[in-house]
Amino acid sequence: MTTTRAATDPIVAPHGTVTLADLDDAARAARFDALQARMASVWDAMRLDLDGESVVVVPSVSLSPTVQRAGSLAQAFEERYLFLLLLLRQPRLRMVYVTSTPIDPRIIEYYLALLPGVIPSHALARLTLVAVGDSTPRSLTEKLLERPALLAKIRAQVPDPTHSHLIPYNTTELERDLALTLGIPMYGADPRLSALGSKTGCRRIFSSVGVRHPLGAEDLHSLDEVVDAVAGLMIEQPSLAQVIVKLNEGVSGAGNALVDLHGIDAVPEAERRAAIAERVRDMRFELPETPFDTYVERLDSDGGIVEERIVGDDLLSPSVQLRILPDGAVELLSTHDQLLGGPSGQSYLGCRFPADPAYSRVIADAATAVGERLAADGVLGRFAVDFVVVPDAAGGWSTYAIEINLRKGGTTHPFLTLQFLTDGRYDAKTGRFLTPDGVEKHLVATDHLEAHELRALSIGDLFDVVARHGLHFDPSRRAGIVFHMISSLTEHGRVGMTAVGDTPEHATALYERASRVLLDEARAAGRPLELPG
């Protein structure tokens, strides 16, 4: 990724003032190491109610060119992490939250009203909202680094840099440069370690720690190498029926392509490679609009993998969330069952929490082994390990690790919303989430409650529906609905939703009722008006 260089981004150094443009990548990396060394003391001071404690939230989503978003949809993804406003329940904490375009004040009021035991106006006084005013389809961090004056204003909102840190969505060289410019450490993986989270890096880590993963091959950089790899896999497993080609940096299924191999095992050996090559050229992209030539170019430049597609009755895709603390400790945070869709069932749509206890312990142990390896490599912050699981002949489950996400993901905000609102914790031994008074909690969440009819609703309409139908989170019962990605409702007919209940059935019922009510209200709002007589 090209690093944006703003010549007037000042960094104060012992020998004087320099700018990012004065530093090459090696110098930036050295300064970043020194800055990150402060993260341990910042972490230790957190939640101590200290004067000057603050966080800067920059939910910059860096995606591949084939899935870049712009306008209200990009804004909605940046607002997906507004659950972090719940951190303002700490009475001295200050927060700077940055987005590409301004957030509707009603959305901010909605989140602050969820704060338990806090006066919303007091929390609002400790919140600084910063909008770049740029809705182009580029990462938020890139936009910020182009505007030194705006960065200076953000830095002025940090009362004490020794008690502050940057919270990004993902970490690239751009976020590193942003941390350097603001003079605060970043809670996230060093971008120099990003290869560990690539599809190739994932397979190598799984192999190194003995975690089962699909048959496959990595570090491929051309269609010819993909064809050779598939041919090699079919020697190991002649009955192989489908494989998935994955670009190294693909996210949420984008960058994946399905190759159908049915019947190839019957092709004469002398003709088999040509037959495989034809099937590879006919691969079916998870994002159907992906141009073939663009995909091949990205494979050539960034690399990728090919692996067998795991199939079976009742195939599920659970995920494990963990975090690595500044002292290197690995914490298991949660397990989820992901809800997938798209042309071949590889696109993330939502999740259920917690994952089924029948296999949650097995995948948690495997993910912890991965986490310990990542900690040894110097990774910091939240990450997730995705799996697929299928029933086996013995009545248990066969589990396969699929990928490592060295960033926050689609399961992060529902879980932290639940945790912040209930003060509960996940018990890895039992696979249950319990509040402090021992009440079990479950959730169902999605970013993709989407229908053309929903475009008839405005933000104000949504909140009116919430009030009239009781579609809110009840703090006394610690149950109900929390909406997110609200900015994409009117333009895209899309909104995110987390339903929290006491049982899986309760959470599902809340979710289904909210979906039904919203769609009914949207259809009513979209009915044509009768012409005046």
C-alpha positions, 0 to 999 in steps of 0.5 A: 500500500502506498503511504500518504506523505503530508509534508507538514505533518509535524512530529516532535523529536528530541532534536527538533521538529520533523515531518513525516515526509522527512522520514523513510519507512525505516525511520518511521518504523523505528519511531513507531516501535518507540511509540508502541512501547508506551502502550503497556503503561497506557493499558495499565492506566485504563479504567483508573478514572485518571485525568487526561485519559482519552481515545481517538477512534478512526474506523478506517476500513481499508478494502481491496479496490473491488469492494471499496465503498463510498457515500452513505454506505462507507459512512455506515461502516465507519459508524458501525463502531459507534458502540465505542461511545459506550466507553464514555460511561467512564466519567473522565474519559474523553473520546475523539471519533472521526468519520468521513462525513458528519454523523446525524446528531440523532444517531449520537443521541441514540447511542448516548441514551444507551449509556448505563448510569451516565447523564447523556449531556455529560458524556456528550461534553466529553465527545468530540466528533470530527468529520473530514468532509470527504465521501470519496471511496478511499480509506478514512486514514488516507483522507486524514493524512492529506489534511494536516490542519485537521490533524492538528485539531485532533491532536489538540483534543488529546489532553494527555498523550501519555494516557491516550491511544488510537483505536483503528479498525484495521492497521496499515502503514497509514494508521502507523503514520497517523499514530506517529502524527498524533503522538499516541500509540495504536492498539492494533497489530504492527502493519509489518506483521500484516502478512501473518493475516494474509491467506498465505500467512494463515495457512503457514501459521496453522501448519506451524502450530498443528491446527487442522486446516483444509488441503491446499497450497499457498503463495501462488502468483499466477493462474498457471501456479493455481492450475499446477496447485490444483493438479497437485491437490488432485493427486493427493485427493483424486475425488476433489470436487471443488476448490476455492481460490482466495486472494491474499488480502480478500475480506468477508468473502471478497477475493474468493472464487469457486472452481468446480472440478466435478468429472475431472478425475475421469479425464485422461491424465494427459489431458487433465491439466488442460481440463483443470486450466479451463475450469480455473478460467471459468471460476465463479467469483463470490462478488459476481461483478468482479472483472476476471482480468482485474482478479488475475492482476491482483493474484499476480501482484498480491498472491493467493492460495487455493484450498479444498472447499469443505462440504457436508450436511449441517456445515457451519462457520464459527469464529473465535475472538481473542486479543493479545495484551501489551504484555503478550498475554492471550485472552480468549474473548468469545465464540460466534456462529457466523451467518454466511451467504452470497453465491457460494456461501462465503460472504459474511452476513451476521452472527449468533453468539455464543457458538454451539458448545458442542464444538466451541471448546475445540475451536477455542483451543485451536484459536488459542494456539494460533494466538500464542504463536501470534503473540510470540511474533509480536502481534497486539490487539484484537483478532479473530480465527474463522473455522468451518465445522461439519459433523463427523461419523462418530457423532462429533465435529470435524473442525478446520481453521480457515483464516485469521483476521488481524483486525476488528470484524463483523463479530466485534461490534455485536459482542462488545455492544453486549459486553458494554451494556451488560458488564458480562463475560464469556466463560470459555469452559462452558461456552456461555456468556453470563452477566455479573448476577449469573444471567445467561445472554445470547445475541443475533446480529447482522449488518445486512437487514436489507430490503428495497422497501426500507428506503422509505424510512428516514432516520427519524422514521426509524427512531419513531418506529423504535419508540412506538413498537418498543424496539429498544434495549431495556437496561433493566432486563438487559435485553432488546435491540441495538441498531447500527449502520443507520446512515445507510437506511434511506439510500440503500435500504440497509441497517444493522441490528443486534438482538440481545436475549436470555436464550437463543430462542429469545434473541431470535424472536426479538430479531425476527419481530424487529425485522418484521416490524421495520418491513411492515412500517416501511411498506406502509410508508412507501404506499402511494398517496391518493391524489386529492379530489 
